[in-house]
Amino acid sequence: MLKASQKCRRDDIYSVTFFWGHGSLLVVSLLESEAVVIKTYPLAEADKIVVAYTRKYGKLRGVARGARRLRSRFAGRLELFSWIGISAFERENQDLVQIDKVDLIRSFGLGCGNYRCFLQLNLLGELLIETVPEHEPNEPLFRLLLLVLPEIQDPTRSDLAQLYFEVWHLKLAGLFPSYRTCGQCGVSLFNAAHVFYGSALNMFLCGNCKGKALPSISSKSYQLLHHVLTEPLGHLNGSFGLTDGDSRDLADMVETQLQRSFERRFDCLTLVRNQS
Ligand SMILES: [Zn+2]
């Protein structure tokens, strides 16, 4: 039996503590944030489990009761890659939050230019699901996601947007190597005809230090990498030819580094590559 309640606000979480008759406590927190839906799957007859990457709380898993009914209040608002405002209740010691209210800000999942773009969108979701811990806010990563989502719908921009997300995801995780100088001797790599990448060392190397045969990155790809790491995505020209080979060496290097750093293979990387 409910006897009393106590309210408090901490770090954008509105908590209500219920005191039950037998002395136990039930703490329910209201979570409110912008979010992007990165995965959904059905639960029971009419419910939906939603994995959302939120601006304030990081990755959350929640239940949307009745979301699969035709006249659900969530209809059209919890589709994959929808940018939403979400309100949810979180109980102590429960993994799934209860989704209470969703406002659609913009849908990115329905306007893909082609199947390849659709796979690239799903790659973003797979990377966030497989490599990002739950309940760990990361504002720069959320902003990166919102920056890339509209670009990845456009077939003329999607390869560049994918590369941009992959490089910055590694960079934000502290897993992307310094690229300006040789990791061994420190010489500047900006004027080198070829730059080499040692995946075992996770270093960019000059021709003198590469030791054995290592994959090289052309000067054009190296310049592209410099632009990716120093300019907003919207300022970059999309015609870098990642699919037709011009910058394939850079895409290969980044994909190798992704799978090596996170110690797993990403299914969507293979699917996207097979669509090239
Ligand atoms: Zn060197």
Residues whose N, C-alpha, C, O or C-beta is under 5 A from the ligand:
A	BS01	ZN	C182 Q184 C185 G186 C206 C209
